[in-house]
């Protein structure tokens, strides 16, 4: 797991710089499996054995999001959860998005 998971999301505002493409590529390499969509947000789909496991994961992600003050969009159903994350204050990607992605991956690794 990357050291991104050891970091903490920091509050952002409209002056937070949007990551450039070279920065996105560099930090994105630390969260394999996450797709950068249109340079705007990250997306990852997780698979589970059933609805109950997907729901438990979503609830854990929700607790993590509250703890970090950084809230992803989550869709889930029987056997899957899809997480999308971006920094709403800048309508783009910041380091926080990759930090949260790494932390969500760590939750998934605990579940496996």
N, C-alpha and C positions, 0 to 999 in steps of 0.2 A: 504494500500500500504506500502511496506517496506521502510525503510530509505535508501535503496540503490538508490532509485529514487532521493534523495536529494544530492547524491554525484556527482562529476564531473569526467569524464574519464581523466586519466593522461597519458601523452605520455609514450609509451613502447619502448623497444629496445630488442635486442637479449639476454640481461642479465636479463630481467624480468623473474622471476620464473614462471614456469607452475604450476598451482594449483594441489595439490595432491588430490587423490580420496576423502579423508575425508574432505578436504576443499571444494571440489566441492559439496559434499553432504550437508554440512552445509550451504553454501551460496545459493545453489540451492533451498533449502527449502523456501527461501525468494522470489522466483519467480515461484510460482506454475503455471503449464501449460506449462512451458518450458521444453523441453526434452533434456537431455544430450545425445549426439550421440557419441558413441565410446570414451567417455572421451575427445573428440576433439573439439566439437562445440555444440552450443545451437540451438534449432529449435522450432519455434512456428508457428502455422497456425491460422490466424484470419479469421473470416467469416463476410461478409458484405451483404447488401441487393442487391447490383448490382455492375457493373463495376465502375461506377462513384465514389461510396463510397470507393471502394478498391483503386482506383487511388488516391483519396484525402488522404487517410491514407498513402499510399506509399510516396507521396510527403512530407507529414509531417514528416515521418520517415527520409527521405532524408535530410530535413532541420535540424533535430535533430542530425543526423550523422555528418553533416558538423560542427555544433556547438560544438559537443563533440570531433571531430577529430577521430572518431571511426566508421568505415563503414561496415555495414552488407551486406550480399548478400540477395537480395529480389526477389522473384518470385511472380507474381500476375496475376490474370485474373478475369473473371466475378465472383464476389461474394467472392473472397478470396485473401489473401496475406500471403505468407510464408516468415518468416524472419529467416535467419541463421547468427550466429555471432560467431566469435572466434578472437583471437589476432594473426594476420598474422605474426608479428615479431617473435613469439615463436612457431607458428604453433600448438597452443593449447589454453587452457582456462586461463584467468587471471581475476582478480576481475572486470576489465573494462567491460568484456562481460556481467557479471551479472548486473552491473550498467546500461549498455545500455538496457538490457532486461527489467529491472524495468521501465526505462524511456519510452520505447516503450509501455509497458503495461499501463502506465499513459496516453499516447496519445490515446490508444484504449478506455480507460475508459471515456475520454472526448468525444469521438465520440458516445459512446453508449447512 
